Amino acid sequence: MTSFAPDSIVLNRKLPLWYQVSQSLRASILGRSPQEPLRLPTEEQLAGHYGVSVLTMRQALKELEDEGLISRHRRRGTFIEPSAQRGSPVRLLGSVDAIVAQQSGMTTELLDQGSTPVSGELAEYFPDLTEVATYHRLRGDERTGEPTNHARNYVRPELAERIDRDDLLRWPMTKVLRDVVGVAIGRITDTVEARIADPETARLLQVPLLSPILHYTGVTHDESGRVLDVAVIHYRGDRFSFTVTLDAP
């Protein structure tokens, strides 16, 4: 039987290995296409794929099993739950894959794309540019079709030339930039604040005007500190939560 092929990951030895592996596999599962197999490789095969011990792999799989994304059956193997929905909040421990997992696993509609002048707040992030590429996407629940968030990305033009529309319909921008375009991401700075829905957001997310929403700004930098992408996302306040866990050294 053919097994699901998860993405690869470059591990950061400063973070828990099981956590990085679980978030990378989680992002792969949530972003898979319907045609891909549900069966996962064996623990030993997955451990070899990620370059970790079987014990570490087992801990990562338990995290996904507890969340309901996979089920494990003695002598039969481990399988992706086809109807699994995102349950507990993603714990952000400094992993890019945690950001990818938070944004994966939804239907995506590309509302428009184009370019916009660098002015106002954007000038803070792109001081060397006069114009950036823009993408506006609406994401929804795969099961119900209910809209959950809409996102605008502002991307450096030279990177936008290498972005394919089909990739944007399948993957979050973070994953497209890292794994498709091939840029080395140095860090992502996240800001989440409570706001009220403006007329556009209320219409797109199908909520009453002035409803509470989560306003997320994610700024992606390369290894030299240059800004690659600014993501501005409006989440339905009744559908999302964010948890940040700080581990003591």
N, C-alpha and C positions, 0 to 999 in steps of 0.2 A: 504494500500500500504506500502511495506517495505521501511524504510528510511535508508539512508547512515549513517554508524556508525563512527564518527570521533574518532581520538585518544584522550587520556587524556593528561593533562598537569599539572605540578606543578607550580603554579603561583609565580612569584617573585614580592613582593609588592613594590619594588623599581622602577619598570617599569610600564608604563601605562597598565592597565589590558586589555583594548580593543585591544591594539596593540599585546599583547602576544596571546590573543585568536584568533585574525585574522591570525596571522602567523602560529599558530598551526593548525587551520582549513585549511588554505591555503596549508600547507605541506600535510595534510591528503588528500585533494582533488587532488593535483598534483601527489600524489603517489598511488592513488587508482588503483585497478585492473579494467579492462573493465567490469567485471561481476557484480560489485557492483552497487547498485541503485543510481540514480541521484537525487532523492528527499532527501532534508535535513529534519531533525527533525524541529519541530516548534521552534520559538524564545524562548518560555518558556522551552521547553525540552533542548535546547542547553544551555540556561543560567544555568539550573540545572546541566547539564553535566560538565560544566566548573566551576561552583561555583561562578558565577557573577550575577549581576543584569540584568534584561531584557534590560534596557537602555544601559548598557555596551555591551551586546550581539548585540543589534541593531546597535551600532556604528561599531562593528567589521564586521558585515555583510555588512554594507554600504561600507566599505573599499574594500571588495571582489567584491561587485556589481560594484563599480566604475572601478575596474580593468577588469571586464568582465568575472570573473570566475564563477559567479552565476547570476541567474535572479530571481526576486521576483514577484509573481503574487498574487494579492488580491484574497482571498478566495480559491486559489489553492495551495499556498505554495511557498517554495523556492527550486530552482533546480540548480544543477551543470550544467554548459554549457559544453556539451560533446566535442565541438570543441574549447574550450577556450585555448588560448595560453598565455604564460607568456608575460605580457605587460610592465608595468612600472617597473623600477628597484626596487629590494627589499631594504627597508630601514632597516639598521642594527642598532638596539638600544640596543645591548647587549643581545639579546635573542638567545638561541640555536635553537629555532624553526625557526628563520629567516634564519639561516644557512641551516637548513634542507629544508626549502621552496626554497631557492636559488638553491639547487641541485636536487630537486625532479622533477617529471613529465617528464622524458625523457626515451627513450628506452636505454637499457644498455646491452652491450656485455662484458663478462669477457674474456679479451684477454689472460691473464695468471695469475697464482698465484704460489707462491713458497716461498723462503726465500733468504735473502741476508745478508752478514756480516755487522756489524755495524762499519763503517769506515767513514772518511771524515766528511761531515756535519752532518751525522746521529749520530755520537758520541756525539755531543753537546746535542742531545735530549735523547739518551739512553745510558748514561755513565755506567750503571750497566749491560748492555747486550753485548753479542758478536754477536748475530744474531737476526733479526726480520723477521716476516712474511711480504710478499709483495703481493699486488693485483694490477693488471693493467686493467682498464676498459675504454671502449669507449662508450660515450653517444651520442645520436642523437635525433633530433626532431621527436616527435611521429607522426606528420602529414606528413612530407615530407621525413623522413628517413635521412635527411642531418646530417652529424656528426657535433657536436657542441663543444665537449671538450673531452679530454682524461685525466684520473686521475691515479696516482700511490699513493697507501696508504702503509705506513710502520707501522705495528701494533705489539704490544707486543705479543710474542708467546703464552702466557697463555690465552690471549683473543682470538687469532686466532683459538684456538682449539674449541671455542664455536660459531664460525661464520659459518653459513650455506650459501652455494652458492646461493640458491634461494632467500635468504634475500638480498644478494648483488645485485641481478638482479632487485630487486624491490625498494630498499631503499638506500639512501646515507649512507656512513659509520657512520656518526655521529648518525643517527637514529638507526642503527643496534647496535652500542655500547651501546647507552642509553636505548633503549626500548626492544631489543632482548637479548643482553648479560647481560644487567642490571647494567652497571657501572654508578656511580654517576659522572657526568661531572662537574668539577669546573669552568673551563673557556676554551675559544678557542681564540687563538691569530691568527689574519689574516694579511697577507701581500699580497698586490696586486701591481704588477709592469708591466710596458710595456716591451715587448721583441720582438724579431723577430723569426719566425718559423724556427726551425732546420729541417733537412731532415725528421726525424721520425714524428715530429708534422705536417709538411706540408703534408706528405703522409696520415696520419691518419685523419686529418681534411679536406683534399681535398682542400688545399689552395696553392698558389704559394710559393715557397721557399723564405724566408726572409719577408713574410707577417707579419704585426703587429699582435701580440697575447697578451692576458692578462695572466700573470703568477701568479698563486695564490698559496700561501703556508698557510695551516691551521694547527696549532699545538693544539691538544686537550689534556687537562690536567684533572686529577681527582681532587678531593677536597683537596688532600694533596699536589698538585703541580706536581705530577709525570706525565710524558708524556705517553699517551696511544696510540696516533696515530699521524702520520705526513702525511698530504695529500698534494701532489703536483699536481696541475691541470693546464692544458693549455687550455684556452678558445679562441675560435675564436674572434678576436677583433671586428668583425662586428656584433656579435650576443649578446654580454653581456656588461652590465655596472653595477657598484656597487655604491650605495649611502649610506653614513654614516650620520646619523642625530644625533646631540648632543643637548639634551634638557637641558635648564638651570634649576637648582634645584629650 
